[in-house]
Structures are given as C-alpha cells and as structure tokens.
Amino acid sequence: MLRALTGALRLPRPWRPLQTRSCASDGAAGDPEIQVRVLAGPDQGITEILMNRPSARNALGKVLVSELLEALARLREDQQVRVLLFRSGVKGVFCAGADLKEREQMSEAEVGIFVQRLRGLMNEIAAFPAPTIAAMDGFALGGGLELALACDLRVAASSAVMGLIETTRGLLPGAGGTQRLPRCLGVALAKELIFTGRRLSGAQAQALGLVNHTVPQNEEGNAAYHRARALAQEILPQAPIAVRLGKVAIDRGMDVDIASGMAIEGICYAQNIPTQDRLEGMAAFREKRPPRFVGK
C-alpha cells in the first residue's frame, strides 16, 4: 500500500521555459477565456492564470475548462513556475461556478461527462507540483469555490462572497466540494454549509479557516490579488524542491494514517538530501548570508 502511495514521489523534471501566452482550446470561437502570465523582475517565479470570461462571470463552461486543463498541462512541466496564482480579470467575480445555461442544453449523459471533466480539472489543480494560490476578489460560488478549495492557499477580499450553493439549485457539489470542504473545515461544519447552501463573506470565511487571509477591498477591486501576490513573494526565496516535496508530504500524508504519513515524509526528505539547494542552505547558514537557491 505504501509503495502505491509513494510511487509518484519523484524529483521535478528539468525545466523548459514557458512563454507568456493566451490559451484557447482547439476549435474554440472568440477570444481566449484565460491568459497565462509569467511575471518578471522581483516576481520572477510567479505565474498567473487570469480567468477572463466577463459575459458569464467566469462561469466554468466547456471552453474555459478546456483552456484551464491545457494551461495546467503545460505549466506543470516548467520548473521555473515556483508559485501558480489563480485570479480573475472580471471585477467583482472570482468564478461564478458551473455554466448552468450551457448545462441546460446538455443531455443527461453529456452532463455526467462534463462534470467528470470538471472534477478532473480540480484534481489537476490540487496535484499541481508547485504551490497554488486563489485570489478571490469577488463571488466564488459552487464550482468557483471548488476551484479555490483545490488550491493550496486562499486569499479573499473581506467583501467577497463564497459558498457551495449547489443544494439551492437542486444539485450537490460535484467537483470535489464534498471532499475538500470537510478536509478543510471538519465534517460537521462542512455538512452545515453544504446542507444550507450558505454564502459566506471573506471575513466570515477567514474566521472559519476557509481562507488564509482577508483584506479590505480597494477601489480597483483587486486587493485579494495584491495580498496573494505578496504571499507568493514570501514563497519565492525558499528552496523550490523542498517546497514541492513538502507539498507532496502534506497532501499524501493527510490521506493515510500517521505512521504511513511519517514514512511518506521520510521518502520526501530522502529525495531532498542530494540536492544542491540543501548544501547551499547549510553553507548560507554557516556563512551568515542569505541562501541562493536554484532548484537543483
């Protein structure tokens, strides 16, 4: 069992540079619904996925889901990505959830296939090798909150509104919400929020532990993004392989008993021992200088 759990614990592959680009699915009409932005200067190492579907408040339709999957497939191979930040280009909205207007036109079979694809998207976000941050500057409802829950860290404007509201639409969360919310908040509270379809403000979400940080919204409507970017900047100077392996140890360890989790931690630690960054960290400590980690 332990071998199955830890079989995928490998060091990152050699990186390939990724160019900043918009991302559109094959055959998609109109403008791309996301943009991938590789930041430079003091933010080098931060990559942003900007959702920009204003006509549908960033609702998760077929095109947006396909573009997100395509972007994640490319980004996960690039070791220059030290932090991946999800944000919105639509003021007042992070992601309004699934595109119910589009879903109305689907057959029952098509709905099942699409929800499975949506669940796969959330799993890809959760399994992304580098830390992920959701910057929630507005509404994050249903699948929008499920997307944020799939991220490692969440930052919200205090005025943001979030909730798994599917039961108010005759549905239940189908893209990981029934699994990730109780792991985040505990079973009883997750059941209460899902059973009632309750909406929370950013401030309420932080009080419950649903988000890591809240900030007052600014006039531009991007206060959570700026706080999320500052959080990403705190991660950038740290040893990237150690950070990635730390993520693996936590994520894999939370799904097993503590003895198996300790074994997973040991495997991750062993993979970090031969890295140049570990030796650099020790040398920097000895020489009383900041370390210069290179991800090797």
N, C-alpha and C positions, 0 to 999 in steps of 0.2 A: 504493500500500500504506500509506504513512504517513498519507494522508488518512483511510483506513478505520480506522486505529488511533487516530487522534486526533479523529475526528469528534464523539465524545461528550464532549470536554473542554469543558464549559461551566461558567459560574459558577452557584452554587446559586440556586434559585428563592426568591422572597420567602417567609418563614416563615409558617406558620399554627400557632397554639398547639394543643398536643395535651393532652387531659385524661387524667389517670391513670385507668386502667380495666382490668378483666379483659377477656380476649379469648376469645370462643368462636366456633367455626365455626357457620355456619348449619345447623341441624338436629342439632347435637351434643347428646347427652344428658349429664346430670350437670353437675358443677362444671367451670368452665374449667380447662384444664391449664396455662395460663400467666397471669401477671399482668405488666402493663406499669406500671412505677413511675417517675414523673418526680420527681426529687429537688429539694429547695429549699434555701434558705439558702446556706451555703458550697459546697454540692454542686450548685447550680443549673447546669444544662447536662449533668448526668449523667442518663441514662435507663437503667433496668434492665429486662431481660426475665428474669423469675423462672419457671423451669420447676418445676411442682408436680404431678407425677403419681406419688404415693407407691406406689400399688398395683402399678405396673410399673417402679419405679425410674427414672422419666423416660424410659422406652423410647420411641423415635420411632415412634409409630403414626399412623394417618390423622388423628385429631383433633389431636394435638399438632403435627404437621407443618402442617396447615391453619391452626391458630391462629398459629404462628410466621410463616407466609407473610403472613397478614392483618396481623399487627402490624408486620412489616417494611415492607409496602406503605404503611402509614400513617406510620410513623416517618421513612421516607426523605424525605418531603415537608416535614418540620418542621426548620427551620434552627436552632431552639433546642436541638436534640439535638447536643451537641458531642462526647459520648462515649457509646457504647452498650455496656452491660455485661451479659453473659450469666452467670447464676448459677442455683443450684438451691435450691429450698425443701425438698428431701428430704435429711436428714442422711446423710452418708457416700456420697452419689452426686452426680455431676455429670450424667451421662447414660449409661445402660447400653447404648446403641446401638439398633439397629433392634428393633422389637417382633416377635420371631420367632414368638411364639404367634399373633399376629394374621396374620402372613405365612403360617403353616401352613394357614390357611383360604382362602388365595387360589389362584386358578388361575395357571398359568404366565404367561398374558397379563396378569393383574392384577398379578403380581409385577413384571413389566417396567415397567408403567405407574407403579406406586408408587415403584420405585427411581429412575425418571426424575424423578419429582416430588421425591424426596428429594435427588437431585443438584441439582435446580433450587433447592431451599432453600439448600443450601450455597453455590451461586453467588450467590444474593441476599445472603447474609451477607457473602461476600467482596467483593461490589460495593457494599456499603452505603457511602454517601458520607463518613460520619464515622468516626473510629477506633472499632474494636470490641475488646473485651477479654473473654476467657473466664476466669472464676474457678472453678478446678477444685478443689473441696474433697473430692472422693471419686472413685469409679470413673468413668472416661471411656473406654469401650471401643467398638471398632468405630465405628459412626456417631456415638457421643458424642465420640470423638477427632476424627473428621472434622469435626464441628461446631466444635470448638476450633481445628482447623487452618484453618478458613475465616475465623477471627477474625484481626485484625492482631497482637494480643498475647495471651499466655497466662500466667496465674499459677496455681501449683499448691501445695497443701499438700504437704509432704515425704512424707506418708503416702498421698497419692493414688495410684491405680493406673490406668495408661493403656496402651493398645496397640491396634493394628489386628489383632484376633484372628480375622478372618473365615476364614482358612485352617483354623483349628481347628474350624470349623463346616461345612466343605465349601464355603465361599464365597470370594470375594475382595472387597476393598474396592470398593464401587460408588458411593460418594457423594463422590468426589474424593480419596480417600486415596492412590491410586496416583500421583496427580499432585502433590498438595500436600506429601506427606511427602518425596519426593525433592527438591523445591524448597526445603524447609526444612532437610533434613539431608544432602543429597547422595544420589546414586543408589545407591552400594554399601551404605550403612548402611540406607537405606530398604528396599532389597531384603531385607537380612538380617532386619529387623524384620517385614516382611510375610510372607516365606517361613516364618519360625519362629513367627509369631503371638505373639511375646514380649510380656510385660507388663513395664512399667517403673514404678518408684516415681517420685514427684515429684522426688526428689533425683537419681535417675538421668537423668530427662528433662532436667533443667537442665544436667547435665554434658554431655549430648549436644547441647544447644542447642534442644531441642524446646519448652521453656518459657522465658520471660524471667526469671521469679523463682520461688523456692520459699520457703515459710515453714513453721515448725513448726506442726502443727495445735493448736488450742486446745480447751478443754472444750466450747465451743458448736459446734464443727465448722465454723466459718466464717472461719478465718484467711486463706485464699486470697482470699475475698471482701473482707476488710478491706484486704489488700495491693493488690488490684486497684482498689479504690476510691481508695486513696492514689495509685496510678499515674494514675488518671483525673483526680485533683485536680491533678496536675502538668501535665496537658494543658490543663485548663480555661483558665488565664490566657493561653494562646498565641493568636495570631490565627487564628480558625476557618477563614477562607477559605484562608489559606496552608497550614494543616494539611491541609485537604481536598485542595487541589491537590498538596501534597507526596505524599499517599497515591496520587493518580492517577498522578503522575510515576513513583513507585516501581513500582506494580503494572503499569502499561502498559510501563514500560521494561524490566522483568525478562523480558518475553516476546519481546523483539526484540534485534537486535544493538546494540552500544553507540552506534553512530552514530545509529541511529533513536531510541534511548533519549535521547540528548542533544537531539535535535530535539523529542521529547515534553516534556522538561524545559523547553526554551525556550518552547514553546507555553504550558505551565502558568505559567511565570514571567511571560510577557507578559500573561496574564489577571489576574495579581495586581497589576500595576503601577498600574492606575487605581483601586484600592480605597482607601477612606478609612483602612482599617487600616494600609496601608503608610505613608501620610503620618503617621498617629498614631504609629507605631513610630519614625519618624525624628524627629518632634517630641519624643517622650518621651526619646529618646537625647540630643538636643541640650539639653533642659531638665533632664536628670539626674533623671527621675522614672519611676515605673512606667507602662507604657502602659496605656490603657484601650481595649481592642479591642471593637468592637460587631458585627463580622461583616458589614460593608458595604464 
